[in-house]
């Protein structure tokens, strides 16, 4: 599995420079199973990259229930080109529902394909949004492994939040919810966390042939107003790290943590990056529409096999695609 790397962001501007078509489409029904009502607008970069593993493909505006999917056939149909998609939702609540559907459908697809599903999640609002997974049906949670995109080792806030919110209620074994070592030695914690990843079998967590890094089925990210993802901050050592490590120590004032590296994030089969609120609108616009230097804005550096941006309308409000969209034409179905 090859994963291209670029020195600039992989947003709209890059797509246009590469001669790819940028389309703005309305999605009235979820392509991830189940009707969400009016979801706002979806903005799709129609490139040569196809669908990733564990994902449902549907025509814009198409109506497809999760029960209609032949997952084994879906896996075989996926090509090696991936995708880049941006979708905006009317509200944070709809976005949260879509995040849960992403996890559910990718879990079902991967469990059917190879009997395992490995997910990485952040803390904060994205983690809280996953409370909706408690009502998910037909998922063998005992075969799901959960890791954390970033964590403060001595506080374990992400671990505690995940267990309180959904993993325990869903029945994921504690051993499958992978905690960061509780130590003040950040380098030791980072090395141990990478060791935990590599201790899983390749059925559970495959290794990329090209860069030797673990290949997560799905990584969820939140993006801060400054553009950081995980504990990768703008123009930081972690943003520009070239060691090839999967997990990095972050020793910054007030930010002592371990984080998945950008190469590890970009090796995933699928990454969903969520951003909400008007305060993030300019950062979202810059990430998707500006040409940026590597390290300048970590959210813009996300370039996994399939990269999906989930935005609420305030966060999407400064995008050119949003301004060009006739919102009134996307009526309720």
N, C-alpha and C positions, 0 to 999 in steps of 0.2 A: 504494500500500500504506500503510494508516494504522496507526500504532502508538500505542495509548493510553498515557498517562503518568498515574501516580497519585502522590499525596503520601505514601502509606503503602505498606507492603509488600503483595505480591500473594499471600500465603499462605493457609492455611486460614481464618484469622479474617476476612480480607477477603472470601473467597469466601462465607462464611456471611452476612456483613453485606449482600452484594450479592444474597442470596437464591439462591445457587447450591447445588446438592447436593454434599455431600462423601461419597464412597463409599470404603470400604476393600475392596480386591479381592485375591485371590490369583492369581498368575500362575505356572503350573507350566511353561509353555513360552514361550520368548522370542518376542515379537511382532516381533523384529528379525531373524528368520531363524536356525533351528538351535536344538536343544534345549540348554538350559544345565543341565538337572537341576533340583532344587528351588532356585528363586532367592530364596526368602524370600517377602516380601509386596510387592505393589505398592499404592500409595495414590494414587488418582486423584481429582482435582477435576473432577467432571463439570459443566463450564460450557458456555456457548454457544460456546466456542471449539472449532473442529474440528481436523483434522489439518493440520500444516504441510507445506511442500514437502519432498520427499525422505524422508518418514517412512512407515512401514508402520502401518496400522490393523488391529487384530484384536480380537475379543471377548475379555474376560477368560477365561483358561484355554484359549483357542483354540489350534489347532495349525496353523501356517502356515510353510512353508519358503520361503526367499528365492527359490528357483526357481519358485515358484508365482505370483510377483508380476508383473503386467503393469505395468511402471513408467510407461509413457506414460499408461495409464489411471489409475494411481494419482495422477499429477500433476494430471490433469484433475479428478479427484474431490475433491481438496483444496479446502476452502472458505476464507473469509477470516477465520475466527474463532480459529484457533490452539488451543492447549491448555496446561494446567498439570497436570503429573503428578509424583508423588513415588513412587519405588520404592526398596525396601530389599533388599539381597542378603545371603546367609548369610556371605559372606566378601569380603575385598578382592580375592581372585583372581577370584571371579565378577563383581564389579563391574568389574574391569579388562577381563574378557572382554566384558562388555556395552558398555563404552566403545569397544572395537575394532569391535564389531558396529554401533554407532551410526555410526561413521565409514564403515565399509564400505557400509552400506545407503544412507546419505545420499549418499555418493560415487556409487554406482551410479545412484541416482535422478536426481541432478543432471546427471551425465554423459549419461544417456539423454535427459533433458529438453532440455538446451541445449548439451551438449558441454563443460562446464566444472564445476569444483567448487572452492570456495574455503573454506578451513578456518583457524581461528585456535586456537592451543593455548597453554597456560601451560607452565611448567617443572615441576620437582618430580615427585611421584608420578604425576600425571596423564600427564605426558609419558612417564615410564618405562612406564606401563601400555600405551602404544601400540606397544610392541615386538611385540605379537601381530599387528600389521598386516602384518608381513613374510610371513606365510603366506596373506594374502588373495589370492584368485584373481579374475581377470576384471575388474580395474580398470585403466584406462588412466592410470597415475600421471603420465604426461607432460602430462596436461591438468589436473593438480591443483596449486593454489597454496596455500602454507602461510605464514601470518603468525603473529606471537607476540603474545599478550595483553599481556605486559609483558616488559621486558628491561632489563638494566643495560648501557648502550651500550659501555662500555670492557671489559666482561667477556664479553659474548655467551654467557652460560651456557646460555640456553634454546636458542639456535641450535646450539651444540656438542652439547647433549644430544639434540636432535631428530635431528641427523645421525648421531650415534653409535648411537642407539637404533633408528631406523626409516626416515627419509626416504631416505638413501643406499641402503640395502638394498632398499627398494621400487622404486628407480629414478626418484625424483622429481628432475628436473634442478635443479642448484644455483641456477640463475636463478629457479626457482619457489619456492625456500625463502627468503623475503624477510628479509634481515638488517637490523637496526637500524644506522644509521651509527655507526661507532666514533669517538666524540668526547666530550669532557668538556662540551660545550655542549648541555645537555639540551633546551633549547628548539629548537635547530637539529635535533637528532636526532628530536624529536617531529614537527616540521614536515616533515622529509624522509620520515619513515615514512608520514605521511598522504599525501604526494605519491606515494610508491610505490603505495599503494592506489589512488589516483585515476588512476594511469598505466595501469592495466589497462582493457581494454575493458569495456563494460557487459554483454557476454555473460559475461565472466569474473567481474566484480564489479559487479553492478547498483547504481544509485544510487536511494535512496528519494525518491520524488516529494515527500513531505511535509517532510522535514527536510534533504534534500540529503546524507545520510550514506551511505557504502557499506553494502550489504546482504550480509553474510556468510551463506553457506549453513549453516554450523555453527560455533559457538564452544564450546570446552570450557573449563571453569573449575574450579579447585580453590578451596576456601574454608578460610581459616585459622581457628584457634580463636577469634580476635578478630572474625571475620566478614569479614575483608578478602577481596576477589577482585582478581586482577591486582595492581596496585599502588594500588588504591583502598582506603584505610584509613578506619576509622570516624571520622566528624566531621572529615574532612580537607578541604582545598581541592578535591582531585580528586573527592571524593564529592559536593560541592555545586557543582561547576563548572557555569556557565551560558553558557560561551562558544560552545557548539555545535561545538567542535573534535572531530575524531575521535580524536586522539592527544594526550595531555597529558604535560608534563614533571613529574616528581615529585622535588622537591629537599627531602628530609627527612633528618635525621641518620641515617646508616646505611642510607638507602633512596633512593639516587639512581638513578632509572630513568625510563623512559618507559612509559606504559600506555594501553591503549585506554580511552576515556572510557565512562562508563555509558550515555550516549545511543547511542554506537556499538554497545555490547554489546546494548542493548535494541532496536536496529534489525535485528538478525540474524533470519533465518528461524527458527533453532532454536539454543537454548543448553542445554547439559547441564552442570549444576553438581554436582561430586562432593565428598563429604565422608566421611571415614572416621575411626573411632576414638572411644572414649568421651569423650576430652577435648573433642570438638567437639559432644557431645550437647546441652548446654544452649544453645549458640549456634544449632544447628540448630532446636531447639524454639522459641527466640525468633524466629528468622527466619520460621518457618512458622506460628506460632500467636499471636504477640503483635502488637499494633498499635504500630508504631514510627514515629518521625519520620524524614523523608527525610534520609539521610546518617548516621543512627545506626548502621546495620548494613548494609554494602554488599551482602552476600549476599542480604538481603531486598529489595534494590532491583532485582534482576534480573527483568525482565518483558519478555522477547522475545516474538515471535510465538508460538513454542512454547517453553515453559520446562520442562525436565525435571530433577528432582533425583535423583541416584543416591547412595544411602547404604548403608553396611554396617550390620549390626544394632546394633553398639555406638553408632554415630552417631545411629541412629533411636530409641534406647532410651527417650528421654524424651518422645517425641511421644505425644499422646493417642491418635492412630490406632494406634500400636504397642501401647499399653497395652490398647486395646479389642480387639485381634486375638487370636484363639485360635490360637496358633502351632502347637499340636499337630494342628489340623484341616487344616493345609496339608501333607499327606503327600507323599512322593515318588511320581511317576508312573512 
